Amino acid sequence: MATEVYMDIPRVEAMGKRFKQFGDVLETIAKVLKTTITILKATALFGMIGNYALAAYLERIEPKVRRMAAKMDELIGDINGAIKAYRDGDNSGSQRFAG
């Protein structure tokens, strides 16, 4: 039993662009966190122990933000691959989004 697969390519491309933007934002946040952590650790040397605790807290968040940014890049690749497969008439690419 064959099922028809339809993709609104411009909408899917727009969705991919939004994921790219979100990934870029996450990457920027990760860089800012890294810089903030460095500053907090440096000021902790001058007697601001609370800064060191905050730096330790941010160090737990920063890798998770980086992983999410990487996931957005992976998702963009999947979306672009599905678009290409759909354009090429390859039904197997659309199976990535089949429920």
N, C-alpha and C positions, 0 to 999 in steps of 0.2 A: 504494500500500500504506500504509494508515494504521497508525500506532503509537500505542498508548495512553500517555498521559502521566499520571503520578501524582505528587503532591507532598504530603508530610506537613506541612501548613501550620504546626502548632505547633512542630515540630522546626526548620523553616526559619526561623520567627520567632525561636526561641531562638538559632539560629546567627547571625542578624542582630544580635541583642542582644549576643552575645559579640564580634562584630566591632566594634560600637559601643564596647564597654568597652575593647577593645584599642586602638582609635583614640584614645579619651580618655586612656589611659595613655601612648600615644606623644606626644600633644600636651603632656601634663604633663612628660614627659621632655624634650621640645624646649624648653619654657619654663625648666626647671631648667638645661639645658645653656646656654641664652642667658645666664641670670643668672650661672652659674659662669664663663662666658667673660668677662663684664664684670668680675667680681671678680678673676679671674686677670690680666686686662690692667691693672687698676688697681694691683694689688700688684706687677706687673712694673715699674712706674714707680719703685718703691722699691728696686730692685736685685735682685729675684728673677727673673732671666732665665729660669729653668726654668719659671716660671709662664706666661711669654709663649709658650714653646714648647708647653706643654700647652694653652693657649688656642687656639693656631693649629691644633693637632690636633683639638680639640673643634669648632672652626669648620667643619672638613670633615665632621664627623659630623652636626651639628645640622640642616643642610638635608635630609639624607637621612632623618632621623627625621621631619621635617615632611612630606616627600613621602609617606612610608609612612602617616602619619596621614591625609593627604588621600586616599590610595588606599583606606584603610578606609572613609572617608566615601562614596567613589564606589561601593565594593562594597556598602555598606548600601543605597544608592539602587537598585542593580541588583537586590538581593535583594527589597527592598520592591516594586519594579516587577514582578518575576516573580510574587510572591505576588498582587499586584493583578490581573495579567493572568490568572493561573490561576483566581482567584476569579471573574473576569468571563467565564471560558470562552474566553479568547483563547489559542489554541495557540501563537501566535507568540512570546509572552513566555517560554514554557517552552523555546523553542529556544536561548535564551542559555545554557542548561545542558546542551544536547544534545552528545554527544561526537562 
